[in-house]
Amino acid sequence: MAINKVWVLAEAFEGKPLSITQELLTKARELGSEVSAWAWGDDVASYAGELGSYGATKVYSLGDLGGALPGVPLAAAMAAQIEGGNAPDAIVFGTTYDGRDAAGRLSAKIDRGVLSNVVDLSVEDGSPIAHHTVFGGAQVVKSRFSGSASHPTSSWCDRSRSRPSPAEGAPPRS
């Protein structure tokens, strides 16, 4: 399985994507060519362009949830897309209350596992690989899903590497 389609939970506050959203989108665009951001609220259109500057090629908006927590409607909408044949190769959620809630609910709904406390993601042999620190960060171990799951869910955060896509013709940042 090659990585092409990656979904990212896009959390925002007061009309601005959270830094964790920017981080996840930055990583997702390194992994796949088709990055979709999943957002909610009545102001998604106002920051969709910023999501695009960090790598989102498509934005799914759940609209205004009327103050409800996003986990249930988000998991239901994602599961409907997956069951309808639009499954991604990877789904990344930030390690926030909403991210962990939505990842757990989606995991139960689609009967797929969640790899949590992931500090980096990579691709090896066409499969997503989760990197976890152990022993207080002294070592990094890798894990991957086995079996037929073509759309693993992961929680991931790397606060050091978020940045907008480089302007066309500009050298990429390292």
PLY file of the C-alpha trace (Angstrom):
ply
format ascii 1.0
element vertex 174
property float x
property float y
property float z
element edge 173
property int vertex1
property int vertex2
end_header
0.00 0.00 0.00
1.37 3.38 -0.97
0.55 6.50 1.01
-1.50 8.90 -1.03
-4.51 10.08 0.93
-4.07 11.45 4.48
-6.80 12.93 6.66
-6.03 15.41 9.43
-8.22 16.62 12.29
-8.13 20.40 11.91
-8.82 22.06 15.25
-9.25 25.81 15.49
-10.04 28.48 18.05
-11.52 31.90 17.35
-11.11 31.51 13.60
-7.47 30.39 13.61
-6.12 26.86 13.24
-4.36 25.61 16.36
-0.60 25.12 16.09
-1.12 21.37 16.38
-3.30 21.52 13.26
-0.51 23.31 11.40
1.98 20.67 12.60
-0.19 17.77 11.52
-0.86 19.26 8.09
2.86 19.95 7.61
3.67 16.31 8.32
0.74 14.99 6.27
1.88 16.84 3.15
5.28 15.13 3.49
3.54 11.74 3.51
0.76 11.99 0.96
-0.19 13.96 -2.11
-3.86 14.30 -1.13
-4.28 15.88 2.33
-7.78 16.50 3.65
-8.49 18.61 6.73
-11.59 17.84 8.80
-12.94 20.89 10.64
-16.10 22.12 12.34
-17.66 25.42 13.30
-19.41 28.23 11.48
-16.11 29.91 10.59
-14.27 27.14 8.71
-14.42 29.05 5.43
-12.56 31.97 7.05
-9.45 29.88 7.75
-9.64 27.26 4.97
-6.97 29.16 3.03
-4.58 28.89 5.96
-5.23 25.15 6.15
-4.31 25.05 2.46
-1.08 26.93 3.07
-0.01 24.17 5.47
-0.85 21.39 3.04
-4.59 20.72 2.93
-5.77 20.06 -0.61
-9.38 19.59 0.55
-11.36 20.74 3.58
-14.32 18.83 4.98
-16.50 21.04 7.18
-19.01 19.61 9.62
-20.52 23.08 10.05
-21.71 24.59 13.31
-22.18 21.89 15.95
-24.17 24.18 18.23
-21.73 23.84 21.09
-21.70 20.03 20.97
-18.41 18.18 21.30
-17.06 17.20 17.87
-16.12 13.56 18.58
-19.44 11.91 17.71
-20.32 13.86 14.54
-16.72 13.81 13.34
-16.36 10.04 13.80
-19.73 9.48 12.13
-18.82 11.65 9.12
-15.40 10.05 8.70
-16.85 6.54 9.07
-19.48 7.32 6.44
-16.77 8.40 3.98
-14.72 5.28 4.71
-17.70 2.94 4.41
-18.65 4.71 1.17
-15.30 3.77 -0.40
-13.38 6.98 0.29
-10.91 5.50 2.78
-7.63 7.33 3.43
-4.27 5.65 3.86
-3.74 7.37 7.21
-5.69 9.55 9.62
-3.87 11.77 12.09
-5.35 13.34 15.19
-3.59 15.70 17.55
-3.06 14.68 21.14
-5.75 17.06 22.40
-9.00 16.26 24.22
-10.98 16.52 20.99
-8.36 14.61 19.00
-8.18 11.70 21.41
-11.97 11.59 21.73
-12.55 11.59 17.97
-9.79 9.02 17.33
-11.24 6.63 19.92
-14.77 7.01 18.62
-13.70 6.51 15.00
-11.60 3.50 15.99
-14.63 1.85 17.59
-16.94 2.79 14.72
-14.73 1.34 11.95
-13.20 -1.45 14.07
-9.59 -0.34 13.55
-6.90 0.29 16.12
-5.32 3.55 17.18
-1.60 4.10 17.63
-1.22 6.84 20.21
1.61 8.89 21.68
3.24 8.99 18.26
6.11 11.48 17.91
6.73 11.07 14.18
5.32 9.32 11.12
7.17 7.93 8.15
6.56 5.58 5.25
8.42 2.31 4.82
7.60 -0.23 2.11
4.54 1.83 1.23
3.05 1.63 4.74
2.70 4.29 7.42
5.11 3.81 10.32
4.49 5.35 13.75
7.49 6.35 15.88
7.11 6.23 19.67
9.58 7.25 22.35
10.18 4.86 25.23
12.30 4.89 28.38
11.78 8.59 28.92
12.65 9.42 25.34
15.96 7.53 25.40
14.86 5.25 22.55
12.51 5.42 19.59
10.55 2.35 18.53
8.52 1.95 15.36
5.14 0.31 14.92
2.76 -0.31 12.07
-0.63 -1.84 11.58
-0.85 -5.36 10.23
-3.73 -7.06 8.50
-6.16 -5.52 6.08
-6.54 -2.11 7.69
-5.74 0.33 4.93
-6.59 3.41 6.95
-4.94 3.44 10.38
-5.69 6.14 12.88
-2.87 7.80 14.75
-2.33 10.49 17.31
0.73 12.55 16.52
2.37 15.78 17.51
5.67 17.41 16.57
5.79 21.03 17.63
9.06 21.78 15.83
8.21 21.32 12.17
5.08 23.28 11.24
5.38 25.80 8.45
3.46 26.89 5.39
4.24 25.28 2.07
7.18 27.00 0.39
6.26 29.50 -2.29
6.49 28.14 -5.79
10.07 28.33 -6.94
11.42 28.92 -3.43
13.82 26.37 -1.98
12.19 24.02 0.59
13.07 24.63 4.22
14.92 21.99 6.15
0 1
1 2
2 3
3 4
4 5
5 6
6 7
7 8
8 9
9 10
10 11
11 12
12 13
13 14
14 15
15 16
16 17
17 18
18 19
19 20
20 21
21 22
22 23
23 24
24 25
25 26
26 27
27 28
28 29
29 30
30 31
31 32
32 33
33 34
34 35
35 36
36 37
37 38
38 39
39 40
40 41
41 42
42 43
43 44
44 45
45 46
46 47
47 48
48 49
49 50
50 51
51 52
52 53
53 54
54 55
55 56
56 57
57 58
58 59
59 60
60 61
61 62
62 63
63 64
64 65
65 66
66 67
67 68
68 69
69 70
70 71
71 72
72 73
73 74
74 75
75 76
76 77
77 78
78 79
79 80
80 81
81 82
82 83
83 84
84 85
85 86
86 87
87 88
88 89
89 90
90 91
91 92
92 93
93 94
94 95
95 96
96 97
97 98
98 99
99 100
100 101
101 102
102 103
103 104
104 105
105 106
106 107
107 108
108 109
109 110
110 111
111 112
112 113
113 114
114 115
115 116
116 117
117 118
118 119
119 120
120 121
121 122
122 123
123 124
124 125
125 126
126 127
127 128
128 129
129 130
130 131
131 132
132 133
133 134
134 135
135 136
136 137
137 138
138 139
139 140
140 141
141 142
142 143
143 144
144 145
145 146
146 147
147 148
148 149
149 150
150 151
151 152
152 153
153 154
154 155
155 156
156 157
157 158
158 159
159 160
160 161
161 162
162 163
163 164
164 165
165 166
166 167
167 168
168 169
169 170
170 171
171 172
172 173
